[in-house]
């Protein structure tokens, strides 16, 4: 049975690391659902969060292959019960004088922020789980979604656990 899994990688912050990791997925025929990258508290390292879909055998193989790459220091699975994951979305919704207050009310219910107001549209920033994001999309879709961009999942382990060397 296929499942969506979020992997967190600690990697050396070197030129070409992301290319080697994405190349590994391409060579093996694995699809990346989302990918986020950023430096850590130590500038020598970056954290990569990759969301992939596959059965247990594929996910095990992906983790083994990632661990073989020289620049990869650690690979962990961010299990839902042991981690916090979120996604950032900017969504541009069609609006007019009649619907603007309705859309703002929906945004407030989802604790989203209005980040741009134009005569015929609103840009809304929402952060949350994929379920919260999908719920928000369902609520504003009748008004007309003009465009959106999603960051992909990023996350950390709960409690005192850290992804370190």
Residue frames relative to the residue before (quaternion, step in Angstrom):
aa qw qx qy qz dx dy dz
X 1.0000 0.0000 0.0000 0.0000 0.00 0.00 0.00
X 0.3740 -0.7416 0.5151 0.2116 3.56 -0.82 1.00
X 0.0081 -0.7809 0.6246 -0.0042 3.52 -1.16 0.74
X 0.4667 -0.6417 0.5306 0.2981 3.53 -1.25 0.51
X 0.0385 -0.8099 0.5842 -0.0370 3.57 -0.77 1.08
X 0.2540 -0.7518 0.5949 0.1277 3.52 -1.09 0.86
X 0.1106 -0.7958 0.5948 0.0263 3.58 -0.69 1.15
X 0.1714 -0.7640 0.6148 0.0950 3.55 -1.06 0.80
X 0.0895 -0.8091 0.5808 0.0031 3.56 -0.75 1.09
X 0.1910 -0.7071 0.6644 0.1490 3.53 -1.12 0.72
X 0.0114 0.8188 -0.5696 0.0706 3.56 -0.64 1.15
X 0.5606 -0.5541 0.4751 0.3912 3.55 -1.26 0.34
X 0.4183 -0.7180 0.5058 0.2317 3.55 -0.96 0.90
X 0.2865 0.7663 -0.5085 0.2685 3.55 0.53 1.27
X 0.6336 -0.5202 0.4261 0.3827 3.51 -1.31 0.45
X 0.8330 0.2628 -0.1882 0.4490 3.58 -0.98 0.88
X 0.4470 0.7043 -0.4595 0.3050 3.62 1.21 -0.12
X 0.6753 0.4912 -0.2993 0.4617 3.57 0.84 -0.95
X 0.6267 0.5392 -0.3250 0.4592 3.57 1.04 -0.75
X 0.6647 0.4956 -0.3052 0.4684 3.59 0.95 -0.85
X 0.6577 0.5032 -0.3123 0.4656 3.58 0.99 -0.79
X 0.6875 0.4528 -0.2955 0.4848 3.60 0.83 -0.89
X 0.6092 0.5538 -0.3417 0.4532 3.59 1.11 -0.62
X 0.6000 0.5539 -0.3482 0.4603 3.56 1.08 -0.72
X 0.6606 0.4954 -0.3039 0.4751 3.58 0.93 -0.87
X 0.6662 0.5093 -0.3062 0.4507 3.59 0.90 -0.91
X 0.6687 0.5107 -0.3058 0.4456 3.60 0.88 -0.91
X 0.7268 0.4257 -0.2336 0.4857 3.58 1.05 -0.76
X 0.4704 -0.6990 0.4218 0.3350 3.57 1.31 -0.13
X 0.4434 0.6657 -0.4708 0.3722 3.58 1.17 0.59
X 0.3192 -0.7415 0.5582 0.1917 3.56 -1.05 0.75
X 0.2904 -0.7133 0.6109 0.1834 3.56 -1.11 0.76
X 0.3303 -0.7497 0.5422 0.1870 3.59 -0.70 1.11
X 0.7702 -0.1517 0.0904 0.6128 3.58 1.03 -0.79
X 0.0997 -0.7841 0.6124 0.0123 3.52 -1.24 0.59
X 0.0279 0.7730 -0.6335 0.0217 3.57 -0.88 0.95
X 0.0858 -0.7956 0.5997 0.0024 3.55 -1.09 0.79
X 0.1971 0.7688 -0.5983 0.1103 3.55 -1.07 0.73
X 0.5753 -0.5697 0.4490 0.3780 3.53 -1.26 0.42
X 0.4060 -0.7003 0.5377 0.2358 3.54 -1.28 0.45
X 0.7420 -0.3595 0.3000 0.4798 3.55 -1.30 -0.27
X 0.7011 0.3210 -0.2225 0.5967 3.59 1.31 -0.34
X 0.4210 -0.7589 0.4428 0.2254 3.59 -0.44 1.24
X 0.5630 0.6001 -0.3890 0.4143 3.64 1.22 -0.24
X 0.7732 0.3191 -0.1465 0.5281 3.58 1.24 -0.46
X 0.1857 -0.7402 0.6335 0.1276 3.53 -1.28 0.50
X 0.2911 -0.7078 0.6100 0.2055 3.51 -1.28 0.44
X 0.1065 -0.7688 0.6293 0.0387 3.53 -0.96 0.97
X 0.1143 -0.7645 0.6316 0.0605 3.55 -0.91 0.95
X 0.0419 -0.8026 0.5940 -0.0352 3.56 -0.66 1.17
X 0.1481 -0.7573 0.6295 0.0910 3.55 -0.91 0.93
X 0.0065 0.7991 -0.5971 0.0696 3.55 -0.77 1.12
X 0.2582 -0.7367 0.6015 0.1698 3.55 -1.28 0.43
X 0.3368 0.7286 -0.5486 0.2339 3.55 -0.90 0.92
X 0.5672 -0.5575 0.4540 0.4016 3.53 -1.29 0.11
X 0.7492 -0.4209 0.2705 0.4340 3.57 -1.31 0.21
X 0.6445 0.5287 -0.3191 0.4508 3.60 0.99 -0.82
X 0.6656 0.4879 -0.3042 0.4758 3.60 0.91 -0.88
X 0.6680 0.5065 -0.3081 0.4498 3.60 0.89 -0.89
X 0.6249 0.5208 -0.3285 0.4799 3.58 1.04 -0.75
X 0.6573 0.5133 -0.3010 0.4624 3.58 0.96 -0.90
X 0.6308 0.5293 -0.3319 0.4602 3.59 0.98 -0.85
X 0.6677 0.5019 -0.3042 0.4579 3.61 0.86 -0.94
X 0.6524 0.5104 -0.3171 0.4620 3.60 0.96 -0.86
X 0.6725 0.4973 -0.2976 0.4602 3.58 0.92 -0.91
X 0.6375 0.5189 -0.3265 0.4666 3.60 0.99 -0.78
X 0.6661 0.5142 -0.3023 0.4478 3.59 0.93 -0.86
X 0.6232 0.5479 -0.3414 0.4414 3.62 1.17 -0.43
X 0.5765 0.5893 -0.3897 0.4105 3.62 1.16 -0.42
X 0.5531 -0.6643 0.4037 0.2998 3.55 -0.86 1.03
X 0.7214 0.4614 -0.2567 0.4481 3.61 0.89 -0.90
X 0.6025 0.5532 -0.3623 0.4468 3.60 1.23 -0.25
X 0.2440 -0.7937 0.5457 0.1124 3.56 -0.66 1.13
X 0.8055 -0.0424 0.0833 0.5852 3.57 0.86 -0.98
X 0.0723 -0.7538 0.6513 0.0488 3.55 -1.19 0.71
X 0.0637 0.7808 -0.6198 0.0460 3.56 -0.83 0.99
X 0.4037 -0.6596 0.5699 0.2779 3.53 -1.29 0.44
X 0.2965 -0.7370 0.5802 0.1795 3.56 -0.87 0.97
X 0.1536 -0.8105 0.5627 0.0537 3.55 0.02 1.34
X 0.5960 -0.6286 0.3605 0.3461 3.61 -0.85 0.93
X 0.7081 0.4629 -0.2756 0.4564 3.59 0.92 -0.83
X 0.7450 0.3821 -0.2071 0.5061 3.61 1.24 -0.33
X 0.7654 0.3225 -0.1679 0.5310 3.59 1.24 0.07
X 0.3267 -0.6826 0.6135 0.2258 3.49 -1.41 0.15
X 0.0409 0.7848 -0.6175 0.0345 3.57 -0.75 1.01
X 0.0183 -0.7849 0.6190 -0.0237 3.53 -1.11 0.77
X 0.2047 -0.7409 0.6269 0.1270 3.50 -1.36 0.35
X 0.2760 -0.7341 0.5985 0.1633 3.56 -1.14 0.71
X 0.0122 -0.7931 0.6087 -0.0189 3.58 -0.94 0.92
X 0.1508 -0.7043 0.6829 0.1216 3.52 -1.19 0.75
X 0.0033 -0.8075 0.5881 -0.0449 3.56 -0.76 1.06
X 0.2201 -0.7678 0.5920 0.1079 3.55 -0.82 1.05
X 0.0936 -0.8133 0.5741 -0.0141 3.55 -0.62 1.22
X 0.4743 -0.6585 0.5135 0.2788 3.54 -1.01 0.90
X 0.0669 0.8045 -0.5851 0.0772 3.59 -0.94 0.89
X 0.0986 -0.7487 0.6479 0.1000 3.51 -1.37 0.19
X 0.7571 -0.3814 0.2528 0.4663 3.59 -1.25 -0.06
X 0.6693 0.5057 -0.2954 0.4573 3.59 1.10 -0.64
X 0.7804 0.3797 -0.1844 0.4614 3.61 0.84 -0.97
X 0.4774 0.7093 -0.4330 0.2853 3.61 1.17 -0.45
X 0.7029 0.4606 -0.2879 0.4592 3.62 0.75 -0.96
X 0.6069 0.5479 -0.3531 0.4547 3.62 1.11 -0.61
X 0.6745 0.4872 -0.2892 0.4733 3.56 0.95 -0.91
X 0.6257 0.5241 -0.3332 0.4720 3.60 1.02 -0.78
X 0.6386 0.5255 -0.3228 0.4603 3.60 0.99 -0.79
X 0.6367 0.5081 -0.3207 0.4833 3.60 1.01 -0.82
X 0.6378 0.5266 -0.3225 0.4603 3.58 0.95 -0.90
X 0.6548 0.5141 -0.3119 0.4579 3.59 0.94 -0.85
X 0.6289 0.5396 -0.3394 0.4451 3.61 0.99 -0.78
X 0.7356 0.3891 -0.2094 0.5134 3.58 1.10 -0.75
X 0.4258 -0.7178 0.4406 0.3306 3.60 1.31 0.15
X 0.3456 0.7170 -0.5125 0.3222 3.54 1.04 0.87
X 0.3529 -0.7323 0.5470 0.2001 3.57 -1.26 0.41
X 0.3520 -0.6762 0.6017 0.2384 3.55 -1.09 0.77
X 0.0940 -0.8386 0.5362 0.0196 3.60 -0.53 1.15
X 0.7864 0.0703 -0.0776 0.6088 3.59 1.28 -0.15
X 0.1037 -0.7787 0.6180 0.0321 3.53 -0.96 0.96
X 0.0183 0.7676 -0.6395 0.0394 3.54 -0.87 1.04
X 0.7198 -0.4534 0.3040 0.4288 3.57 -1.23 0.29
X 0.8272 0.2155 -0.0754 0.5135 3.58 0.90 -0.91
X 0.7843 0.2285 -0.1523 0.5562 3.60 1.22 0.23
X 0.1990 -0.7155 0.6512 0.1560 3.49 -1.42 0.30
X 0.1992 -0.7221 0.6410 0.1675 3.58 -1.11 0.67
X 0.1127 -0.8063 0.5807 -0.0051 3.50 -0.74 1.19
X 0.2260 -0.7453 0.6163 0.1166 3.54 -1.04 0.91
X 0.0525 0.7896 -0.6085 0.0597 3.55 -0.78 1.04
X 0.1093 -0.7718 0.6252 0.0392 3.52 -1.05 0.87
X 0.3886 0.7222 -0.5164 0.2463 3.55 -0.95 0.85
X 0.7012 -0.3995 0.3520 0.4742 3.50 -1.32 -0.32
X 0.6588 -0.5064 0.3614 0.4230 3.58 -1.21 0.33
X 0.6178 0.5490 -0.3421 0.4471 3.61 1.15 -0.60
X 0.6417 0.5012 -0.3155 0.4874 3.57 1.01 -0.80
X 0.6483 0.5211 -0.3147 0.4573 3.57 0.94 -0.92
X 0.6709 0.4927 -0.3000 0.4660 3.60 0.86 -0.93
X 0.6213 0.5388 -0.3327 0.4614 3.58 1.04 -0.76
X 0.6529 0.5068 -0.3035 0.4741 3.56 0.99 -0.88
X 0.6251 0.5371 -0.3296 0.4606 3.58 0.95 -0.88
X 0.6598 0.5216 -0.3054 0.4465 3.59 0.91 -0.93
X 0.6795 0.5010 -0.2903 0.4506 3.59 1.02 -0.77
X 0.7628 0.3713 -0.2132 0.4846 3.62 0.96 -0.79
X 0.4541 0.7176 -0.4344 0.3003 3.59 1.22 -0.29
X 0.6498 0.5245 -0.3479 0.4262 3.68 0.86 -0.75
X 0.6421 0.5242 -0.3247 0.4554 3.62 1.17 -0.49
X 0.5432 -0.6187 0.3920 0.4105 3.58 1.21 -0.50
X 0.1379 -0.7728 0.6175 0.0488 3.54 -0.41 1.27
X 0.2809 -0.7852 0.5332 0.1420 3.57 -0.59 1.17
X 0.7436 -0.2397 0.1632 0.6024 3.57 1.03 -0.82
X 0.0374 -0.7821 0.6206 0.0424 3.54 -1.32 0.28
X 0.1400 -0.7400 0.6485 0.1106 3.50 -1.38 0.31
X 0.1730 -0.7833 0.5938 0.0630 3.55 -1.01 0.97
X 0.4375 -0.7128 0.4864 0.2529 3.57 -0.96 0.87
X 0.4235 -0.6375 0.5169 0.3835 3.56 1.05 -0.74
X 0.6440 -0.5493 0.3761 0.3769 3.54 -1.24 0.46
X 0.0403 0.7296 -0.6824 -0.0197 3.48 -1.30 0.57
X 0.0773 0.8441 -0.5235 0.0866 3.58 -0.97 0.62
X 0.2440 -0.7274 0.6225 0.1543 3.48 -1.46 0.12
X 0.5449 -0.5739 0.4933 0.3611 3.53 -1.29 0.39
X 0.4931 -0.6442 0.4966 0.3087 3.57 -1.15 0.64
X 0.8033 0.3422 -0.2238 0.4331 3.54 -1.32 0.32
X 0.7952 -0.3397 0.2466 0.4377 3.55 -1.25 -0.55
X 0.4915 0.6663 -0.4405 0.3470 3.62 1.22 -0.24
X 0.0369 -0.7825 0.6215 0.0086 3.56 -1.06 0.83
X 0.4163 -0.6630 0.5614 0.2683 3.51 -1.30 0.45
X 0.2390 0.7778 -0.5361 0.2250 3.57 0.06 1.30
X 0.6793 -0.4771 0.3755 0.4122 3.50 -1.38 0.15
